[in-house]
Amino acid sequence: MTATTDPLRLAADGQPWPMTRARLLAFLATTQIEATTVEHPPIFTVAEGAAYKAQWPGGRTKNLFLAAGDALVLVCALGDSAIKVNALHRLVGTKRLSFGAPDVLFDALGARPGSVSLFALANDRQNQVRVLLDHRLFAHQRVYFHPLENTASTAIAPVDMLRFVRACGQDPLIVDFARLERIPIRSKA
């Protein structure tokens, strides 16, 4: 699949799929989500970004796109969180999960490997991807995600993570990954 727009599919802003970085930032503003974006060289892994992100205040994230047949899951966690991918299926009620193929990732979220993040949900208008948020993200005043490309990171408040996910038509599952337990959502964002 190519990176061209698909006029028959719409992103969360009602424009052709997939959403671009500029449209994402405009969508955040119209959703009343305050965002700050920092430019940097392409970052594909948490380890690659450590030197840049160490100087930024707030939580630095890692994002995993997982699949089990038709079940698709996006995990958004603090960069140092241990994610037990081989046990996560029990929590979400799927078959055993593994990393999703790049073509499945692009078809579902309009993102490429290295660029997947919470913000890719803006491209999931069919709500086919289940969202799992690390409960530890909520301990930070700001958390960083790639804005649909890995040459920048955009910081938002944790309450705005919930607002964003809900603006995309979804309800996230808040997870304690160390215990593999669901955490009740306390915010009405």
C-alpha positions in Angstrom: 0.0 0.0 0.0 1.3 3.5 -0.8 1.4 6.6 1.3 -1.1 8.4 -1.0 -4.4 9.7 0.4 -7.5 7.6 0.1 -10.5 9.9 -0.6 -12.9 7.1 0.3 -11.5 6.8 3.8 -11.5 9.7 6.3 -9.2 10.4 9.2 -10.5 11.8 12.5 -10.5 15.4 11.2 -12.9 14.4 8.4 -10.3 14.8 5.7 -8.8 12.1 3.4 -6.9 9.3 5.0 -4.1 9.1 6.2 -3.8 12.2 8.4 -0.6 14.2 8.1 1.5 15.7 10.9 0.2 19.2 10.1 -3.4 18.1 10.1 -2.8 16.2 13.4 -1.5 19.3 15.1 -4.5 21.3 13.8 -6.8 18.5 15.1 -5.2 18.6 18.5 -5.8 22.4 18.6 -9.5 22.1 17.6 -9.9 19.4 20.2 -8.5 21.9 22.8 -5.4 19.8 23.4 -2.3 21.9 24.2 0.7 20.4 22.4 4.4 21.2 22.2 6.4 19.7 19.4 10.2 19.1 19.5 12.1 18.4 16.2 14.9 15.8 16.2 16.6 13.4 13.8 14.6 10.2 12.9 14.2 8.0 16.0 13.1 4.4 15.5 13.6 2.9 19.0 13.6 4.0 22.6 17.3 3.5 22.8 18.0 5.7 19.8 16.0 8.5 21.3 17.4 8.3 24.8 20.1 11.0 24.3 17.6 13.5 22.9 14.7 12.8 25.2 16.7 12.8 28.4 16.7 16.6 28.3 12.9 16.9 27.9 10.7 17.1 31.0 8.0 14.5 31.2 7.4 10.9 30.2 9.0 9.4 27.1 7.0 6.7 25.5 7.3 3.5 23.5 4.5 2.3 21.3 3.9 -1.3 20.2 1.6 -2.4 17.4 0.5 -5.9 18.1 -1.8 -8.4 16.3 -3.5 -11.7 16.7 -5.4 -12.5 13.6 -8.0 -9.7 13.2 -7.4 -8.4 16.7 -5.2 -5.3 16.7 -3.7 -3.7 19.8 -1.7 -0.5 20.3 0.3 -0.4 23.5 1.4 3.1 24.6 3.8 2.9 27.6 6.6 4.6 29.3 9.9 3.8 27.6 11.2 1.9 30.5 8.0 -0.2 31.1 8.4 -4.0 30.6 5.7 -5.2 28.3 5.0 -9.0 28.5 3.8 -9.4 25.0 3.5 -13.2 25.4 1.0 -12.7 28.3 -0.9 -9.6 27.2 -3.5 -11.6 25.3 -5.0 -12.8 28.6 -5.7 -9.2 29.6 -7.3 -8.2 26.3 -9.1 -11.4 25.5 -7.4 -12.3 22.3 -5.2 -15.1 21.0 -1.5 -14.8 21.7 -0.3 -11.4 20.4 2.8 -10.7 18.3 4.2 -7.7 16.5 2.0 -6.6 13.7 3.3 -6.7 10.1 4.2 -3.3 8.6 1.4 -3.6 5.9 -1.2 -4.3 8.6 0.1 -1.4 10.7 -0.2 1.0 7.7 -3.6 -0.3 6.7 -5.0 0.1 10.2 -3.2 3.2 11.5 -1.7 4.9 8.4 1.7 4.7 10.1 5.1 3.1 9.3 7.3 1.2 11.7 9.2 3.7 13.9 6.4 6.3 13.6 3.5 4.5 15.3 2.2 6.3 18.4 -1.0 7.2 20.2 -1.6 9.9 17.5 -2.0 7.2 14.8 -5.4 6.5 16.2 -6.6 9.6 14.3 -6.4 7.3 11.2 -8.4 4.4 12.7 -11.9 5.5 11.8 -13.2 1.9 11.9 -12.0 1.6 15.5 -10.3 -1.7 14.7 -7.3 -1.1 17.0 -7.7 -1.6 20.8 -5.7 1.0 22.8 -3.8 0.1 26.0 -2.3 3.0 28.0 0.3 2.5 30.7 -1.0 3.7 34.0 2.4 5.1 34.7 2.0 7.7 32.0 -0.5 9.5 34.2 2.3 10.2 36.8 3.8 12.8 34.4 2.7 16.3 33.6 3.5 15.8 29.9 4.1 12.7 27.8 5.7 12.6 24.4 4.6 10.8 21.2 5.7 10.9 17.6 3.2 13.1 15.6 2.8 10.6 12.8 6.4 10.8 11.8 9.6 10.0 13.8 11.4 13.2 13.1 9.6 15.0 16.0 8.0 14.3 19.3 4.8 16.0 20.6 4.1 16.5 24.3 0.6 16.5 25.7 -0.8 16.2 29.2 -2.0 12.8 30.3 -5.6 14.0 30.7 -5.3 15.0 27.0 -4.3 11.5 26.1 -7.8 10.4 27.2 -9.4 13.4 25.4 -7.6 12.5 22.2 -8.5 8.8 22.3 -12.1 9.6 22.9 -12.1 12.3 20.1 -11.0 9.4 17.9 -14.1 7.4 19.0 -12.4 5.0 21.3 -12.2 4.2 25.0 -8.7 3.2 26.2 -7.8 0.4 28.6 -5.5 1.7 31.3 -3.1 -1.1 32.3 -0.6 -1.8 35.0 1.9 -3.7 32.8 3.9 -5.0 35.8 0.9 -6.7 37.3 -1.0 -7.2 34.0 -4.1 -5.6 35.6 -6.7 -3.2 34.3 -6.9 0.2 36.2 -10.2 2.0 36.4 -10.2 5.4 34.6 -10.8 8.2 37.1 -10.7 11.2 34.7 -13.7 12.3 32.6 -11.6 14.0 29.9 
